[in-house]
Amino acid sequence: MTLPLFEMSEPSPPPDAEQSTPTTAEPATGPVPYVAWLGYLVHTHQYGKLADLRRPATAENPTHFEARAYAPTDEHRALYRQIGFLFARYHAGRTRPHYGRGSMGTAIRAIGYDGARGPSNPGAERLMMRILPARQIPWRHLQHAIERIRVGETTPPSWAELITDLTKWTERGRPTAEKWGDTFYTRRPTTTARTNGAAT
């Protein structure tokens, strides 16, 4: 008597052991990973790459392509390259990275000297008034702003926020220009004095 033959399949792994085929992870893109990479160049004293970033866009070099590769879309590759230029300009001669704080409006508000900063400083206000009406990203004036911030040793804008803001520069309603103007001109809260002279 011939016994029936049965095909034996391989045992299935338990559900929690099933994994998809490993793939090579794509490098992270976007403002935060990009700024982390720029900061790493300063932190590890990679002055050659920082010098490359300070060269004009017409002088293509491998560091330019590295910078552009962090852009999540082809549309923003040139923008990332330009932010690398501004970051490298600000960090010329510096040994520690400064990741900045706030918007460009906040940063320009600090330009000047005690008693005449921001809207109270004619030079800072003229600079702001050249930037805000621009229909296209005003790179030349932004470079001037970064140079003023660097020389005055004030806090630069958050580099990651600057990237995000500039990707929205031409959006309807001009949200970035409005935001920068608000942060430049908004009066900071001041303390009021008690009748005995103590601040509240």
C-alpha positions in Angstrom: 0.0 0.0 0.0 1.4 3.3 -1.0 1.0 6.1 1.5 0.1 9.6 0.2 2.9 12.1 0.0 2.5 15.5 1.6 4.7 18.6 0.8 6.2 20.0 4.0 6.3 23.8 4.0 8.9 25.7 5.9 7.7 26.7 9.3 6.5 30.3 9.4 8.2 32.6 11.8 6.1 34.1 14.6 4.4 37.3 13.7 6.6 39.5 15.9 9.7 38.0 14.2 8.6 39.0 10.7 10.7 41.9 9.3 10.8 43.5 6.0 13.9 43.1 3.9 16.4 45.6 5.2 17.1 48.5 2.9 19.8 51.1 2.9 18.4 54.1 4.9 18.3 57.3 3.0 20.3 60.1 4.7 18.1 62.6 6.6 17.1 65.7 4.8 15.5 69.0 6.0 16.5 72.0 8.0 17.4 70.3 11.3 19.7 67.6 9.9 21.3 70.2 7.6 22.0 72.7 10.4 23.4 69.8 12.6 25.8 69.0 9.7 26.9 72.6 9.4 27.4 72.8 13.1 29.4 69.6 12.9 31.8 71.2 10.4 32.5 74.0 12.8 32.7 71.8 15.9 35.2 69.5 14.2 37.2 72.4 12.7 36.6 71.4 9.1 37.7 74.8 7.9 38.3 73.6 4.3 34.7 72.7 3.9 33.5 75.9 5.5 35.8 77.9 3.1 34.2 75.9 0.3 30.8 77.0 1.4 31.9 80.7 1.5 32.9 80.5 -2.2 30.4 81.8 -4.7 27.9 79.4 -6.3 29.7 79.7 -9.6 32.8 78.0 -8.0 31.2 74.5 -7.7 32.9 72.1 -5.4 32.0 68.8 -3.6 30.9 70.6 -0.4 28.3 72.6 -2.4 26.8 69.3 -3.6 26.9 67.9 0.0 25.0 71.0 1.2 22.4 70.8 -1.5 21.8 67.1 -0.8 20.1 68.0 2.4 17.3 69.7 0.6 14.1 67.5 0.7 13.2 68.7 -2.8 15.0 69.8 -6.0 13.2 73.1 -5.8 15.1 74.0 -2.6 18.6 72.8 -3.4 19.9 76.3 -4.3 18.3 77.7 -1.1 20.1 75.2 1.1 23.4 76.0 -0.7 22.8 79.8 0.0 22.0 79.1 3.7 25.3 77.2 3.9 27.0 80.3 2.5 25.4 82.6 5.2 26.2 80.1 8.0 29.9 79.8 6.9 30.1 83.6 6.6 28.8 84.1 10.1 31.2 81.4 11.5 34.3 82.7 9.8 37.0 82.7 12.5 34.7 80.9 15.0 35.6 77.6 16.7 32.2 76.8 18.1 28.9 76.6 16.3 26.1 79.0 17.1 22.7 77.6 16.1 20.9 81.0 16.6 17.5 81.9 18.0 14.3 83.3 16.7 13.6 84.8 13.3 15.6 87.1 11.1 13.4 89.9 12.3 14.4 89.2 15.9 18.1 89.0 14.9 18.0 92.4 13.0 16.2 94.0 16.0 19.4 93.4 18.0 21.6 95.3 15.5 22.9 98.6 16.7 24.2 99.8 20.0 22.7 100.2 23.5 19.9 102.7 23.3 19.6 102.5 19.5 18.9 99.0 18.4 16.4 97.6 15.9 13.7 100.2 15.0 15.5 102.8 17.0 18.6 102.3 14.8 18.3 104.0 11.3 20.8 101.5 9.8 19.0 98.4 11.1 15.6 99.8 10.0 16.9 100.7 6.5 18.2 97.1 6.2 14.8 95.7 7.4 13.0 97.9 4.9 15.1 96.6 2.0 14.4 93.0 3.0 10.6 93.0 3.7 9.3 94.4 0.4 11.4 92.0 -1.8 9.3 89.7 -4.0 12.2 87.3 -4.4 14.5 86.2 -1.6 16.8 89.2 -1.0 20.1 87.2 -0.7 22.3 90.3 -0.9 20.5 92.1 2.0 20.4 88.9 4.0 24.1 88.6 3.6 24.5 92.2 4.8 22.3 91.4 7.8 24.5 88.3 8.7 27.6 90.4 8.4 26.2 93.1 10.7 25.1 90.4 13.2 28.6 88.8 13.1 30.5 92.1 13.5 28.2 93.2 16.3 28.5 89.9 18.0 24.8 89.6 18.4 22.7 86.4 18.2 22.0 85.2 14.6 18.6 83.9 13.6 17.8 80.2 14.1 19.4 78.7 11.0 16.8 76.0 10.9 14.0 78.5 11.2 15.6 80.7 8.6 15.5 77.8 6.1 11.8 77.1 6.8 10.9 80.8 6.6 12.7 81.3 3.2 11.0 78.3 1.7 7.7 80.3 2.3 9.1 83.6 1.0 6.9 83.8 -2.1 3.8 82.2 -0.6 0.5 84.0 -1.0 0.0 86.5 1.8 3.8 86.8 2.3 3.8 85.1 5.7 7.5 85.2 6.2 7.9 89.0 5.5 4.9 89.6 7.8 6.4 87.5 10.6 9.8 89.2 10.3 8.3 92.6 10.3 6.2 91.8 13.4 9.2 90.5 15.4 11.3 93.5 14.3 8.8 96.1 15.3 6.9 94.5 18.2 7.6 96.3 21.4 9.0 94.1 24.2 7.1 94.2 27.5 8.7 96.6 29.9 8.6 96.5 33.7 6.5 99.2 35.5 7.8 101.0 38.5 6.1 101.0 41.8 5.7 104.2 43.7 8.6 103.3 45.9 10.8 102.9 42.8 10.9 99.1 42.8 10.3 97.3 39.5 7.3 95.0 39.2 
